[in-house]
């Protein structure tokens, strides 16, 4: 209501003015409920960016559909971080501010963002790490970086890129080494030129399979260490059940016999880890039953293997790998109805916590396959998938679309879920602790 002019001789009663002003105020702030004032408006999170370029023959560049051409792919030290952000008491929710478009959420706290970032493996396009990624690493909000063929057009360019990444990590609050990783399985699946030359199938068919597997593991370690990398997303422990099926077609399986895969996979990882490069056993609980066209990079895959067979064949190599001290295990994106009929392995606590952790006793770091995989089309955007994977028990989240915003979206969603109580603070801290322990172990090498 406009105020009357001072020149007017008309006087307006003061009480109606007060009521009118109160009505305007209530209209501005909105209604209240019987339980009190309404909550602050939620803000909109940025939408997922389109996936970046992929290597030829790789699908999305994930661990499952790793590609067919040479050079293509696919105890807690948290207290060392000077910002001390691992305790449940450090998380909360900041007031929100509007962002352009996308699903609604709240803005996470800085402490939660840093915790979340320490579970994210980033990727980037081209041959030089972008400034945004280096800034994220300096802020202590990245666990690692996965490298692809496009990031390493020459040994010199790769060396420069790795130096930039490592320098940024040294400037972070903890100074802990990054997990710098790639897929160097051997044969057709090699990101970097060099050893191992033999594929898993060639190794299994050689005159000295165990010796060849050990030499391949040592060769992989040498290739990665020379490039400054410290994690190999290998060996593949899938036991193929039909010749020329998905995993056998690309020569990524040692054998159709689980005891042979167990022996050779363990020989590979032991030789590699002895030389200081961490190994990753994949794709738990096994993709050996996948038909030729069943590629989780591209589409949902359901493997209706009976539980007894799954444990006797698919999981058998993991028992040996865990006994052999494998540092990481990657979960499959296939659905195994015998364990969980509704969710892919990497989104299922029944698989990750029940089978891998409790039943097989794995105490190392769990890592997802690529979050952009086609198998996850029904499970929301990057943030939804990241929260679901973390809730299932995955420690590291692999954002391999070669888009910095993919990793940022995953980290923000994790932080918001932590602040809001959707993710348990104690379990979150334990996951960060396992990742930090792996990272700081490279300081002793």
C-alpha positions as MATLAB code, in Angstrom:
seq = 'XXXXXXXXXXXXXXXXXXXXXXXXXXXXXXXXXXXXXXXXXXXXXXXXXXXXXXXXXXXXXXXXXXXXXXXXXXXXXXXXXXXXXXXXXXXXXXXXXXXXXXXXXXXXXXXXXXXXXXXXXXXXXXXXXXXXXXXXXXXXXXXXXXXXXXXXXXXXXXXXXXXXXXXXXXXXXXXXXXXXXXXXXXXXXXXXXXXXXXXXXXXXXXXXXXXXXXXXXXXXXXXXXXXXXXXXXXXXXXXXXXXXXXXXXXXXXXXXXXXXXXXXXXXXXXXXXXXXXXXXXXXXXXXXXXXXXXXXXXXXXXXXXXXXXXXXXXXXXXXXXXXXXXXXXXXXXXXXXXXXXXXXXXXXXXXXXXXXXXXXXXXXXXXXXXXXXXXXXXXXXXXXXXXXXXXXXXXXXXXXXXXXXXXXXXXXXXXXXXXXXXXXXXXXXXXXXXXXXXXXXXXXX';
ca = [
       0.000    0.000    0.000;
       1.469    3.427   -0.937;
       2.058    5.874    1.853;
      -0.250    8.983    1.850;
       1.188   12.323    0.826;
       2.303   14.663    3.617;
       0.206   17.363    1.951;
      -2.981   15.354    2.360;
      -5.396   16.308    5.083;
      -6.707   12.749    5.109;
      -5.392   10.534    7.903;
      -5.309    6.733    7.614;
      -5.808    4.777   10.852;
      -2.517    3.271   11.995;
      -3.859   -0.228   12.827;
      -5.092   -1.019    9.278;
      -1.693    0.124    7.978;
       0.026   -2.345   10.249;
      -2.245   -5.165    9.120;
      -1.676   -4.279    5.494;
       2.088   -4.263    5.935;
       1.927   -7.607    7.719;
      -0.101   -9.063    4.853;
       2.459   -7.856    2.339;
       5.278   -9.369    4.399;
       3.536  -12.752    4.632;
       2.874  -12.730    0.912;
       6.567  -12.094    0.270;
       7.989  -14.865    2.450;
       5.339  -17.475    1.661;
       3.099  -19.596    3.886;
       4.159  -21.338    7.053;
       3.172  -24.817    8.088;
       1.766  -25.992   11.396;
       5.260  -27.276   12.173;
       6.925  -23.904   11.755;
       8.450  -21.811    8.939;
       9.004  -23.425    5.571;
      12.473  -24.788    4.790;
      14.824  -22.784    2.550;
      14.257  -23.373   -1.121;
      16.367  -26.146   -2.635;
      18.774  -25.115   -5.359;
      19.377  -26.762   -8.666;
      22.492  -28.763   -9.321;
      24.212  -28.406  -12.692;
      23.186  -31.092  -15.160;
      25.572  -33.778  -16.302;
      27.744  -32.778  -19.197;
      27.832  -35.037  -22.260;
      30.486  -37.712  -22.153;
      33.792  -36.771  -23.689;
      35.488  -38.502  -26.595;
      36.301  -42.181  -26.369;
      39.131  -44.264  -27.707;
      38.431  -46.313  -30.841;
      36.868  -49.649  -30.061;
      36.343  -48.948  -26.408;
      32.656  -48.174  -25.994;
      32.759  -45.754  -23.075;
      36.341  -46.494  -22.151;
      35.513  -48.623  -19.120;
      37.030  -51.743  -17.654;
      34.453  -54.110  -19.153;
      34.559  -53.112  -22.825;
      38.202  -52.284  -22.829;
      38.710  -52.019  -26.547;
      40.273  -53.964  -29.348;
      43.171  -51.881  -30.593;
      46.709  -51.611  -29.244;
      46.940  -48.686  -26.907;
      43.199  -48.467  -26.254;
      41.060  -49.222  -23.222;
      39.124  -49.331  -21.802;
      44.535  -48.405    9.120;
      43.620  -44.734    8.097;
      45.895  -41.924    7.021;
      43.083  -39.378    6.909;
      44.631  -37.556    9.851;
      47.543  -36.546    7.635;
      45.266  -34.023    5.920;
      45.890  -30.732    7.680;
      42.264  -29.732    7.162;
      41.020  -32.606    9.347;
      37.748  -33.240    7.565;
      36.989  -36.908    8.105;
      34.884  -36.728   11.258;
      31.134  -36.938   11.214;
      30.963  -33.646   13.092;
      32.503  -31.699   10.214;
      29.611  -32.145    7.831;
      26.488  -30.027    7.482;
      24.474  -28.155    4.903;
      25.202  -24.704    3.542;
      22.372  -22.414    2.435;
      21.618  -22.948   -1.218;
      22.053  -20.564   -4.131;
      20.368  -20.934   -7.505;
      22.149  -22.675  -10.388;
      20.965  -22.788  -13.994;
      19.133  -26.079  -14.409;
      18.956  -29.693  -13.317;
      17.724  -31.609  -10.320;
      17.259  -29.819   -7.013;
      19.658  -30.203   -4.128;
      21.486  -28.159   -1.525;
      25.013  -26.814   -1.652;
      27.407  -29.086    0.276;
      29.873  -27.942    2.889;
      33.513  -27.415    1.946;
      34.619  -30.166    4.327;
      32.229  -32.679    2.778;
      33.293  -31.711   -0.744;
      36.912  -32.408    0.132;
      36.022  -35.751    1.677;
      33.951  -36.653   -1.372;
      36.683  -35.593   -3.760;
      39.064  -38.015   -2.119;
      36.911  -40.801   -3.554;
      36.862  -39.534   -7.152;
      39.074  -40.639  -10.038;
      38.988  -37.916  -12.676;
      39.736  -38.003  -16.388;
      40.347  -35.262  -18.917;
      40.380  -34.740  -22.689;
      43.471  -34.085  -24.759;
      47.140  -34.218  -23.954;
      47.398  -31.637  -21.146;
      45.619  -31.626  -17.764;
      43.280  -28.606  -17.772;
      43.687  -25.866  -15.137;
      40.345  -26.795  -13.538;
      41.596  -30.294  -12.804;
      44.902  -29.054  -11.410;
      43.028  -26.624   -9.153;
      40.784  -29.446   -7.932;
      43.835  -31.552   -7.104;
      45.565  -28.666   -5.302;
      42.434  -28.207   -3.196;
      42.689  -31.833   -2.038;
      39.488  -32.815   -3.844;
      40.705  -35.659   -6.058;
      41.871  -39.191   -5.336;
      43.366  -39.886   -8.713;
      43.325  -39.592  -12.481;
      42.805  -42.270  -15.117;
      44.820  -41.805  -18.311;
      43.875  -42.842  -21.820;
      45.649  -43.082  -25.155;
      44.556  -39.552  -26.077;
      46.325  -38.244  -22.961;
      49.616  -39.793  -24.059;
      50.284  -38.962  -27.735;
      54.009  -39.266  -27.014;
      56.202  -40.342  -24.083;
      57.354  -36.746  -23.688;
      53.830  -35.344  -23.510;
      52.776  -38.025  -21.033;
      55.787  -37.273  -18.874;
      54.903  -33.566  -18.835;
      51.265  -34.292  -17.979;
      52.222  -36.605  -15.116;
      54.654  -34.025  -13.759;
      51.874  -31.411  -13.709;
      49.498  -33.783  -11.930;
      52.081  -34.795   -9.349;
      53.110  -31.193   -8.672;
      49.491  -30.243   -8.065;
      49.096  -33.139   -5.623;
      52.166  -32.026   -3.689;
      50.505  -28.628   -3.212;
      47.340  -30.175   -1.764;
      46.640  -30.016    1.999;
      47.861  -33.588    2.581;
      50.484  -33.761   -0.163;
      49.553  -37.425   -0.690;
      50.363  -38.958   -4.074;
      47.566  -39.234   -6.588;
      46.409  -42.601   -7.836;
      47.581  -42.372  -11.446;
      46.132  -45.283  -13.362;
      45.445  -46.844  -16.729;
      44.531  -50.196  -18.315;
      47.659  -52.119  -19.221;
      46.321  -55.659  -19.434;
      48.426  -56.865  -22.362;
      47.661  -57.849  -25.919;
      44.891  -55.717  -27.422;
      44.212  -53.760  -24.234;
      47.171  -51.481  -23.638;
      46.976  -47.751  -23.083;
      50.703  -47.241  -23.324;
      53.123  -48.743  -25.836;
      55.279  -51.488  -24.413;
      54.889  -54.497  -22.147;
      53.011  -56.666  -21.592;
      52.803  -57.787  -25.214;
      50.977  -61.081  -24.691;
      47.225  -61.122  -24.109;
      45.705  -63.181  -21.307;
      44.633  -65.829  -23.831;
      48.161  -66.032  -25.279;
      49.584  -66.306  -21.780;
      47.214  -69.126  -20.879;
      48.151  -71.028  -24.047;
      51.914  -70.540  -23.729;
      54.413  -73.268  -22.881;
      55.065  -71.644  -19.479;
      51.806  -69.953  -18.462;
      52.764  -69.083  -14.890;
      56.148  -67.753  -15.919;
      54.639  -65.783  -18.786;
      51.997  -64.295  -16.456;
      54.671  -63.193  -13.989;
      56.753  -61.660  -16.781;
      53.668  -59.846  -18.064;
      52.957  -58.444  -14.620;
      56.528  -57.270  -14.235;
      56.425  -55.794  -17.726;
      53.249  -53.894  -16.964;
      54.816  -52.530  -13.790;
      57.888  -51.380  -15.714;
      55.822  -49.632  -18.390;
      53.647  -47.812  -15.879;
      56.435  -46.930  -13.462;
      58.536  -45.498  -16.284;
      55.598  -43.237  -17.140;
      55.105  -42.211  -13.499;
      51.896  -44.195  -12.965;
      51.220  -46.296   -9.869;
      47.969  -48.246  -10.449;
      47.127  -50.731  -13.186;
      43.485  -51.642  -13.794;
      44.545  -55.241  -14.396;
      44.540  -58.240  -14.310;
      41.196  -59.473  -15.643;
      40.049  -62.496  -13.612;
      36.996  -63.382  -15.705;
      36.646  -67.118  -16.438;
      35.067  -67.505  -19.878;
      32.459  -70.241  -20.237;
      32.126  -70.345  -24.033;
      34.776  -69.808  -26.720;
      34.602  -66.429  -28.461;
      32.129  -64.992  -25.970;
      32.482  -61.380  -24.839;
      35.574  -61.731  -22.674;
      37.284  -64.439  -24.740;
      36.750  -62.692  -28.069;
      39.090  -59.888  -27.031;
      41.565  -62.395  -25.535;
      41.111  -60.993  -22.033;
      40.623  -64.286  -20.179;
      43.413  -66.698  -19.251;
      41.244  -69.796  -19.397;
      37.838  -71.432  -19.064;
      39.171  -73.156  -15.954;
      38.902  -71.103  -12.746;
      41.973  -72.679  -11.151;
      44.104  -71.611  -14.130;
      42.755  -68.054  -14.040;
      43.432  -67.960  -10.304;
      47.030  -69.108  -10.730;
      47.918  -66.858  -13.660;
      46.074  -63.791  -12.416;
      47.806  -64.051   -9.059;
      51.206  -64.494  -10.739;
      50.580  -61.342  -12.788;
      49.465  -59.181   -9.868;
      52.150  -60.420   -7.490;
      54.964  -59.646   -9.938;
      53.485  -56.235  -10.684;
      52.941  -55.239   -7.062;
      56.403  -56.416   -6.096;
      57.692  -53.646   -8.355;
      55.532  -50.980   -6.721;
      52.506  -50.734   -9.033;
      49.163  -51.602   -7.436;
      47.025  -54.207   -9.214;
      43.261  -54.266   -9.734;
      41.390  -57.568  -10.019;
      38.322  -57.203  -12.246;
      35.351  -57.554  -12.931;
      33.908  -58.993   -9.703;
      32.114  -61.413   -9.481;
      33.019  -62.214  -13.082;
      31.960  -61.476  -16.662;
      32.880  -64.901  -18.011;
      29.250  -65.813  -18.760;
      28.563  -62.720  -20.878;
      27.670  -63.450  -24.499;
      29.576  -61.819  -27.352;
      27.277  -58.778  -27.580;
      26.776  -58.318  -23.815;
      28.993  -55.307  -23.194;
      28.158  -53.347  -20.034;
      29.805  -50.274  -21.566;
      26.944  -50.149  -24.030;
      23.818  -51.686  -22.435;
      22.390  -53.428  -19.372;
      23.587  -57.009  -18.979;
      21.951  -59.714  -16.838;
      23.933  -62.885  -16.099;
      21.567  -65.521  -14.617;
      24.334  -67.787  -13.365;
      23.287  -70.103  -10.501;
      24.784  -69.095   -7.158;
      26.802  -72.302   -6.744;
      28.337  -71.912  -10.200;
      28.985  -68.195   -9.694;
      30.916  -68.897   -6.510;
      32.736  -71.961   -7.830;
      33.785  -70.386  -11.139;
      33.383  -66.632  -11.153;
      34.584  -65.894   -7.642;
      37.283  -68.557   -7.337;
      40.100  -66.424   -8.854;
      39.293  -63.635   -6.387;
      39.979  -65.889   -3.426;
      43.473  -66.437   -4.775;
      43.951  -62.768   -5.636;
      42.862  -61.634   -2.170;
      45.171  -64.185   -0.570;
      47.909  -62.851   -2.855;
      47.421  -59.310   -1.548;
      45.707  -57.567   -4.467;
      45.300  -53.882   -3.601;
      42.087  -53.070   -5.534;
      39.036  -54.920   -6.833;
      36.770  -53.535   -9.564;
      33.109  -54.560   -9.527;
      31.165  -55.442  -12.653;
      28.175  -53.462  -13.936;
      26.309  -56.666  -14.850;
      23.302  -57.813  -12.812;
      23.613  -61.209  -11.085;
      20.104  -62.344  -10.042;
      21.562  -65.048   -7.799;
      22.976  -62.251   -5.627;
      20.799  -59.222   -6.401;
      18.095  -59.275   -9.052;
      17.606  -55.506   -9.136;
      20.980  -53.816   -9.186;
      24.313  -54.171  -11.005;
      27.106  -55.619   -8.864;
      28.806  -52.255   -8.314;
      25.557  -50.743   -6.992;
      24.663  -53.712   -4.787;
      25.646  -53.939   -1.131;
      24.771  -57.644   -1.312;
      27.586  -58.102   -3.829;
      30.142  -55.588   -2.550;
      29.610  -55.885    1.200;
      28.092  -59.359    1.367;
      30.168  -61.347   -1.134;
      33.399  -59.413   -1.543;
      33.916  -57.948    1.918;
      32.271  -60.398    4.325;
      32.325  -63.681    2.439;
      35.715  -63.393    0.718;
      37.331  -61.098    3.288;
      38.652  -58.370    0.989;
      39.995  -55.417    2.980;
      41.502  -53.313    0.211;
      40.071  -50.610   -2.045;
      36.986  -51.196   -4.163;
      36.689  -49.271   -7.426;
      33.784  -48.911   -9.817;
      33.855  -49.490  -13.506;
      33.117  -46.312  -15.520;
      30.158  -44.350  -14.139;
      29.097  -43.370  -17.651;
      28.543  -46.991  -18.735;
      25.416  -47.789  -20.702;
      24.550  -50.542  -18.233;
      23.587  -47.814  -15.731;
      21.106  -46.013  -17.991;
      18.214  -46.779  -15.631;
      20.035  -45.512  -12.528;
      19.923  -41.766  -12.988;
      22.615  -39.240  -13.743;
      26.225  -39.166  -12.608;
      25.327  -37.966   -9.129;
      22.663  -40.617   -8.632;
      25.041  -43.346   -9.742;
      27.855  -42.049   -7.551;
      25.660  -42.011   -4.433;
      24.292  -45.478   -5.194;
      27.790  -46.900   -5.701;
      29.105  -45.318   -2.515;
      26.102  -46.584   -0.598;
      26.777  -50.092   -1.882;
      30.349  -49.980   -0.579;
      32.447  -48.784   -3.509;
      35.389  -46.713   -2.282;
      36.640  -45.166   -5.528;
      34.357  -43.839   -8.256;
      35.759  -43.972  -11.770;
      34.724  -40.932  -13.833;
      36.269  -41.767  -17.183;
      34.192  -39.749  -19.683;
      37.128  -37.333  -20.208;
      35.053  -34.511  -18.777;
      36.088  -32.688  -15.608;
      32.466  -31.852  -14.860;
      31.608  -35.551  -14.561;
      33.951  -35.912  -11.594;
      32.735  -32.630  -10.108;
      29.103  -33.770  -10.351;
      29.932  -37.064   -8.644;
      31.807  -35.322   -5.831;
      29.035  -32.785   -5.242;
      26.368  -35.478   -5.113;
      28.394  -37.510   -2.610;
      28.938  -34.446   -0.420;
      25.256  -33.511   -0.445;
      24.292  -37.109    0.407;
      26.811  -37.094    3.261;
      25.564  -33.772    4.644;
      21.957  -34.915    4.396;
      22.537  -38.284    6.064;
      21.808  -40.429    3.017;
      25.351  -41.788    3.267;
      26.587  -42.966    6.663;
      29.359  -40.688    7.962;
      31.308  -43.512    9.594;
      31.267  -45.688    6.494;
      32.176  -42.679    4.367;
      35.188  -41.933    6.540;
      36.279  -45.588    6.394;
      36.135  -45.537    2.595;
      38.202  -42.341    2.471;
      40.636  -43.935    4.914;
      41.160  -46.986    2.684;
      41.799  -44.772   -0.325;
      44.145  -42.505    1.636;
      46.059  -45.520    2.926;
      46.588  -46.747   -0.619;
      47.713  -43.301   -1.750;
      50.146  -42.716    1.083;
      51.643  -46.193    0.634;
      53.347  -44.854   -2.491;
      55.269  -42.384   -0.323;
      57.243  -45.334    1.010;
      58.315  -46.591   -2.400;
];
